[in-house]
């Protein structure tokens, strides 16, 4: 049976909202959509394409007015007035949130090594403001009620038939699913502190003498080849489109040398990095020249 990605999706949904909106967040309930609860609401529709293992699936996120306006308000740090209606600025903010949720979800799934969900990627291919009748025509829609601080805000996700089997807990399918760590999955790189570290590794003698040496840690968001003439035209407000997709891992560099990959997080209002992949101790020492 298909691997169940339900819990990963719920966790990344809550974690991403918490990081972006600086409020504690948790998915309280997940239920089939009841249209009658939204008779007077507009929605921001975000169309998301998922690709993995020769499979292409399209899902739709619907964020009602009550959630969309609050999301944009919190992304701006709670400054100004809370808007009553959806506008272009709110649509852009929600689009960014959905993109981050899907990117974090893909990163977390790929880290599990599921045999039937290899190298999953997500892309928000479009967003717009829609009315209730759009949801009425959709099947397999589920309402995620998320606690955000002291409020409970809904987000609706419409799963297509292709990806539906991978969310069996959410959609109520009680059929058994594939183990979380399939036998065919590649083994994760051992942690330096793990007892399973490669016994052939022999640290340099007196390595402890170098433990206080300071090294420059940096994270590469993306790269792009540009022409000198284009650089000379840049001015304040210029937007430079990088080659890296938003759901791709960031490169972790030490002294300019890549030693691993990770994803951006927010820790107490500051940017941070969650390590997702890193070389073993031997590889790291050789890369940074020790």
C-alpha positions as CSV (number, residue, x, y, z in Angstrom):
1,X,0.0,0.0,0.0
2,X,1.0,3.6,-0.4
3,X,3.0,5.3,2.3
4,X,0.9,7.5,4.6
5,X,2.1,11.1,4.5
6,X,-0.7,12.5,6.6
7,X,1.2,13.2,9.9
8,X,4.1,14.7,8.1
9,X,1.8,17.0,6.2
10,X,0.0,18.1,9.4
11,X,3.3,18.6,11.3
12,X,4.8,20.7,8.5
13,X,1.6,22.7,8.1
14,X,1.7,23.7,11.8
15,X,5.5,24.2,12.0
16,X,5.6,26.4,8.9
17,X,2.8,28.6,10.2
18,X,4.5,28.9,13.5
19,X,7.8,29.9,12.0
20,X,6.3,32.4,9.5
21,X,3.7,34.0,11.8
22,X,5.6,33.9,15.1
23,X,2.7,32.2,16.9
24,X,2.4,28.8,18.4
25,X,0.5,26.6,16.0
26,X,-1.0,23.1,15.9
27,X,-3.5,21.2,13.7
28,X,-6.4,20.7,16.0
29,X,-8.8,18.8,13.7
30,X,-9.1,17.5,10.2
31,X,-12.5,16.8,8.8
32,X,-14.3,16.5,5.4
33,X,-15.3,20.0,4.2
34,X,-18.8,21.3,5.2
35,X,-19.7,23.9,2.7
36,X,-22.4,25.5,4.8
37,X,-19.8,26.9,7.2
38,X,-18.4,29.2,4.5
39,X,-21.5,30.6,2.8
40,X,-20.4,34.2,3.1
41,X,-16.7,33.8,2.5
42,X,-14.3,34.3,-0.4
43,X,-11.2,32.1,-0.7
44,X,-7.7,32.4,-2.0
45,X,-7.1,29.4,-4.2
46,X,-3.5,28.2,-4.6
47,X,-2.9,25.5,-7.2
48,X,0.0,23.3,-6.2
49,X,1.7,20.7,-8.4
50,X,3.5,17.7,-6.8
51,X,5.9,15.6,-8.7
52,X,7.5,12.4,-7.5
53,X,8.6,9.0,-9.0
54,X,7.1,9.7,-12.4
55,X,3.8,10.8,-10.8
56,X,2.3,14.3,-11.2
57,X,-0.5,15.4,-9.0
58,X,-2.4,18.7,-8.6
59,X,-3.9,19.8,-5.3
60,X,-5.7,23.0,-4.3
61,X,-5.4,25.0,-1.1
62,X,-8.3,27.2,-0.2
63,X,-7.8,29.8,2.5
64,X,-11.0,31.6,3.6
65,X,-11.2,35.3,4.4
66,X,-11.0,34.9,8.1
67,X,-7.7,33.0,7.8
68,X,-6.1,34.9,4.9
69,X,-6.5,38.3,6.5
70,X,-5.1,37.1,9.8
71,X,-2.1,35.4,8.0
72,X,-1.2,38.6,6.2
73,X,-1.6,40.7,9.4
74,X,0.7,38.4,11.4
75,X,3.3,38.3,8.6
76,X,3.5,42.0,8.8
77,X,4.3,41.7,12.5
78,X,0.8,42.7,13.6
79,X,1.3,46.3,12.5
80,X,-1.6,48.3,11.1
81,X,-5.3,47.3,11.0
82,X,-6.6,43.8,10.3
83,X,-8.3,43.9,6.9
84,X,-11.9,42.7,6.4
85,X,-11.6,41.6,2.8
86,X,-9.0,39.8,0.6
87,X,-6.9,42.0,-1.6
88,X,-3.8,41.4,-3.8
89,X,-1.4,41.9,-0.9
90,X,-3.2,39.3,1.2
91,X,-3.1,36.9,-1.9
92,X,0.6,37.4,-2.2
93,X,1.2,36.7,1.5
94,X,-1.0,33.5,1.4
95,X,0.7,32.3,-1.7
96,X,4.1,32.6,0.0
97,X,2.8,30.7,3.0
98,X,1.4,27.9,0.9
99,X,4.7,27.7,-1.0
100,X,6.7,27.4,2.2
101,X,4.3,24.7,3.7
102,X,4.6,22.6,0.6
103,X,8.4,23.1,0.4
104,X,8.8,22.0,4.0
105,X,6.5,19.1,3.5
106,X,8.6,17.8,0.5
107,X,11.8,18.2,2.4
108,X,10.5,16.3,5.4
109,X,9.1,13.5,3.1
110,X,12.4,13.2,1.2
111,X,14.3,12.8,4.5
112,X,12.2,9.7,5.3
113,X,13.4,7.7,2.3
114,X,10.0,6.3,1.4
115,X,10.4,3.8,-1.5
116,X,7.2,4.9,-3.3
117,X,7.7,8.7,-2.8
118,X,11.1,9.5,-4.2
119,X,12.4,13.0,-4.7
120,X,9.0,14.7,-4.2
121,X,8.8,18.3,-5.3
122,X,6.1,21.0,-5.1
123,X,5.4,24.1,-7.0
124,X,2.7,26.7,-6.6
125,X,1.6,27.2,-10.2
126,X,-1.1,29.8,-9.7
127,X,-3.3,31.6,-7.2
128,X,-6.5,33.7,-7.3
129,X,-9.5,34.8,-5.4
130,X,-12.5,32.6,-5.8
131,X,-16.1,32.3,-4.6
132,X,-17.8,29.4,-2.7
133,X,-19.2,27.8,-5.8
134,X,-15.7,26.7,-6.8
135,X,-15.4,24.5,-3.8
136,X,-18.9,23.1,-4.3
137,X,-17.6,21.4,-7.5
138,X,-14.6,19.9,-5.7
139,X,-14.5,16.4,-4.2
140,X,-12.1,15.1,-1.6
141,X,-11.8,18.4,0.2
142,X,-10.8,18.5,3.8
143,X,-10.8,21.2,6.4
144,X,-7.7,21.6,8.6
145,X,-8.5,23.7,11.7
146,X,-5.2,25.2,13.0
147,X,-4.8,26.8,16.4
148,X,-2.7,29.9,16.0
149,X,-2.1,31.5,19.3
150,X,-5.6,31.9,20.8
151,X,-7.5,31.6,17.5
152,X,-8.6,28.6,15.5
153,X,-8.3,29.2,11.7
154,X,-9.3,26.9,8.9
155,X,-7.3,25.9,5.7
156,X,-9.0,23.7,3.1
157,X,-7.0,21.2,1.0
158,X,-8.5,19.5,-2.0
159,X,-6.6,16.3,-2.9
160,X,-6.8,14.8,-6.4
161,X,-7.3,11.1,-7.0
162,X,-3.6,10.5,-7.8
163,X,-2.2,11.7,-4.4
164,X,-5.2,10.7,-2.3
165,X,-3.9,7.2,-1.4
166,X,-0.9,8.8,0.3
167,X,-3.1,10.6,2.8
168,X,-5.1,7.6,4.1
169,X,-5.3,8.8,7.7
170,X,-6.7,12.2,6.7
171,X,-9.2,10.8,4.2
172,X,-10.3,7.9,6.5
173,X,-8.8,5.0,4.6
174,X,-8.1,2.3,7.2
175,X,-6.1,0.1,4.8
176,X,-2.6,-0.7,6.1
177,X,0.2,1.5,4.7
178,X,3.8,1.0,4.0
179,X,6.2,1.2,7.0
180,X,7.7,4.6,7.7
181,X,11.2,3.3,7.0
182,X,10.9,0.9,4.0
183,X,13.6,-1.8,3.5
184,X,14.5,-0.4,0.1
185,X,15.1,3.1,1.3
186,X,18.7,4.3,1.4
187,X,20.3,4.4,4.8
188,X,20.8,7.8,6.3
189,X,24.3,9.1,6.7
190,X,25.4,8.3,10.3
191,X,25.7,11.1,12.7
192,X,29.2,11.7,14.1
193,X,27.9,11.1,17.6
194,X,26.2,7.8,16.6
195,X,27.6,4.5,17.7
196,X,27.2,3.3,14.1
197,X,29.9,5.6,12.8
198,X,32.2,4.0,10.4
199,X,34.9,2.3,12.5
200,X,37.5,3.0,9.7
201,X,37.5,6.7,10.6
202,X,40.5,7.7,12.7
203,X,40.5,11.3,13.8
204,X,43.8,13.2,13.6
205,X,46.0,13.1,16.6
206,X,45.5,16.0,19.0
207,X,42.5,17.2,17.1
208,X,41.2,18.6,20.4
209,X,43.8,21.4,20.1
210,X,41.9,22.8,17.1
211,X,38.4,22.6,18.6
212,X,38.4,26.4,19.3
213,X,39.4,27.3,15.8
214,X,36.8,29.6,14.3
215,X,35.3,28.7,10.9
216,X,32.9,30.7,8.8
217,X,29.5,29.0,8.4
218,X,27.3,30.3,5.6
219,X,24.2,29.1,3.8
220,X,23.7,29.5,0.1
221,X,20.2,30.4,-0.9
222,X,20.9,30.1,-4.6
223,X,23.1,31.2,-7.5
224,X,22.8,32.8,-10.8
225,X,25.1,33.7,-13.7
226,X,24.7,37.4,-14.6
227,X,26.3,39.8,-17.0
228,X,28.3,42.8,-15.9
229,X,26.1,45.1,-18.0
230,X,23.0,43.8,-16.0
231,X,24.7,44.4,-12.7
232,X,25.4,48.0,-13.6
233,X,21.7,48.5,-14.3
234,X,20.6,47.3,-10.8
235,X,19.0,49.8,-8.5
236,X,17.2,49.7,-5.2
237,X,14.1,47.5,-5.5
238,X,15.5,45.3,-8.2
239,X,14.4,41.6,-7.9
240,X,17.0,39.0,-8.9
241,X,15.5,35.6,-9.7
242,X,17.8,32.8,-8.5
243,X,18.0,29.4,-10.1
244,X,17.1,27.5,-7.0
245,X,13.4,26.5,-6.3
246,X,11.8,27.4,-3.0
247,X,11.4,23.8,-2.0
248,X,15.0,22.7,-2.7
249,X,17.4,22.3,0.2
250,X,19.9,25.1,1.0
251,X,23.6,24.4,0.8
252,X,25.5,24.5,4.1
253,X,29.1,25.8,3.6
254,X,32.0,25.9,6.0
255,X,34.9,28.2,4.8
256,X,33.2,28.2,1.4
257,X,33.0,24.4,1.1
258,X,29.7,22.6,1.0
259,X,29.4,20.0,3.8
260,X,25.7,19.4,3.9
261,X,22.1,20.6,3.1
262,X,19.3,22.0,5.2
263,X,16.2,24.1,5.3
264,X,15.6,27.6,6.7
265,X,13.7,28.0,10.0
266,X,12.9,30.9,12.3
267,X,14.1,30.7,15.9
268,X,12.9,33.5,18.2
269,X,12.6,35.9,15.4
270,X,16.0,35.1,13.8
271,X,16.8,32.9,10.8
272,X,18.1,29.5,11.6
273,X,19.0,26.3,9.7
274,X,17.7,22.8,10.2
275,X,20.3,20.2,9.0
276,X,18.7,17.7,6.6
277,X,21.8,16.1,5.1
278,X,25.5,16.2,6.2
279,X,28.7,14.3,5.4
280,X,30.3,12.1,8.1
281,X,33.1,13.5,10.3
282,X,35.8,12.2,8.1
283,X,34.3,13.9,5.0
284,X,33.8,17.2,6.9
285,X,37.3,17.3,8.2
286,X,38.8,16.6,4.8
287,X,36.6,19.3,3.1
288,X,37.6,22.1,5.4
289,X,41.2,21.2,5.2
290,X,42.0,19.6,8.6
